Amino acid sequence: MSSVARTDHPYYRDSSYQLFNHLDSLIGKTLSYLEDLPRHPSKFPVVQRSLRQKLKLLRDSWGLLHRYIKPSLDADALHVPLPLLDALDDKLKQVPGCGSFDCVVFQLTAVNYAMLTYNEVNSVANRIARMVKGDDFPKSLSLVGIPYSQSSSFFLNCLIPHEMAHFVYQEVVGSEIKSKVDDILNAYHPATKGTPEEKLLLSQIRGLLNIWVEEIFCDLFAISLVGPAFSFAFAEMTSASLITEESAIGKFFEFGRSHPADVARFYLHLRHLKALGWWRTIERWSCSPLQLLKHCGKVFGQTFLSGEINSDARSVFNIQCFWDVCDWLLEFVKNRVPSSKKDIECFVDQYPVISSYLARAIVPSTIVTDSGMIHPSPAVLINAAYRFVLEDVQELLRNIEGRSESSVADRSWCTERLELWVLKALEDCRLLRISRETR
């Protein structure tokens, strides 16, 4: 890694080393190619012009890749929540067709989460590889960006499974889902009928529908992986608890060019949580994300298409088509993405103990219950941590001298400590599992 390595001694996940090693090999091949060029000069202007164009393409391609090299190098063990990423990666590998997938995290300056598309990294790296006779980009490797401001946190990074799901959509299930979207759309707007202009309009509608459905798939996938913690993180990211106020309606009910309406997303979260069995466990919580989900269950139909969408498409598109696709998608995700009912049962039994541990600043890697000594699963730890910070953090504040339940600064301080304790518990959980498996 001589060409891209840092001068200090950071630690990364194996997937990051895989990316760095590939880039290092590609850099070596590029340098060899450039060093070899002067040894084979050509007197023909056409050949010289072709070489200059090739060099420009090579330079531009490396310029595109360079945007992600340092942000990936910055995402080491001290700057990203590795135990959470490892836990999510382990669960991802349990999904059929995803056993070889790995996720590389890099840091974004924008306050957003994103998965890089094939054209942003893979195709650019492969273009370089074809020019310098290097190896193709690893097919099972995805790149997920997280905000610098949230890079070491736990709670908001429960959004990462949504970005992982985009890779699953692209590589595993996308064609099947798109085929179903076409079938349902054709029932409303037959593709074989209409003028060329009407067919073009139908193509635009199909494009919008596929974008919205991919986002819904990724939401449902994330809930299957980590439970309601994803919905809570999404509510925090979007400040969605404000929708009960009349002044905050606006875009929450708006279907845009890149995302479906947030109210529709939360309504579908609610339905998926009910289908998986999580809802009856959490429905009596009093925190704002729960009230949000209940509210969206009542007002989900109050949606409209954004003005940024073509006016002709707005006048023709029947939103019921979207809901029909979602009805099918809910069942599809439930059947295709494993979710553990045992985790829900364990959460109910173990939360009171985990809560009492956290209230006393004890890392809940191992807890003692009526059933004996137990190591909570990642899904239990993740959702227990979220419930504690949303509903019971005052118990911790009461046990710390000089801290106040009404102080925003003290609550923030406690939240940061909770994140560290839960990340430590996730790390211990994984080490204990690996230890058992290797005995």
Secondary structure, 3 states (H helix, E strand, C coil): CCCCCCCCCCCCCHHHHHHHHHHHHHHHHHHHHHHHHHHCCCCCHHHHHHHHHHHHHHHHHHHHHHHHHHHHHCCCCCCCCHHHHHHHHHHHCCCCCCCCCEEEEEEECCCCCEECCCCCCHHHHHHHHHHHCCCCCCCCEEEEEEEHHHCCCCCHHHHHHHHHHHHHHHHHHHHHHHHHHHHHHHHHCCCCCCCHHHHHHHHHHHHHHHHHHHHHHHHHHHHHHHCCHHHHHHHHHHCHHHHHCHHHCHHHHEECCCCCCHHHHHHHHHHHHHHHCCHHHHCCCCCHHHHHHHHHHHHCCCCEECCCCCHHHHHHCCCHHHHHHHHHHHHHHHHHCCCCHHHHHHHHHHHHHHHHHHHCCCCCCCEEECCEEECCCHHHHHHHHHHHHHHHHHHHHHCCCCCCCCCHHHHHHHHHHHHHHHHHHHHHHHHHHHHHHCC
